[in-house]
Amino acid sequence: MVSQIYYLILSRADGRYLVAQPNPSADSTGAGYLLMFREHYDALSYLNTHGAGVADRFAVESVSGSQLKSLLERWGFTGVGVVQDPLVPHIEFLVHE
């Protein structure tokens, strides 16, 4: 996971990353799960499928695996959600410790 490049979706308006809240009603002590994609085109497919009307308000950013830990700590994310299939979507959630 350290040497791989991941792709994140962020808002052009405020620079916030796209996150998932799998249990929004539960008391959670984090900013959610940072959504990550293994390929640039997967991130674009996700945007075009699930946010076609607002896709132009977002950008795709690449990040190396070695940068993830500091990114998670700085923004206070609970963990990551690795999107396996952007069309369904199928997401694997991993908790950051």
Sequence and secondary structure as in RCSB ss.txt:
>XXXX:A:sequence
MVSQIYYLILSRADGRYLVAQPNPSADSTGAGYLLMFREHYDALSYLNTHGAGVADRFAVESVSGSQLKSLLERW
GFTGVGVVQDPLVPHIEFLVHE
>XXXX:A:secstr
  S EEEEEEETTT  B EE S TTS   SS EEEEESSHHHHHHHHHHH TTTGGGEEEEEEEHHHHHHHHHHH
T SEEEEEEETTTTEEEEEE  
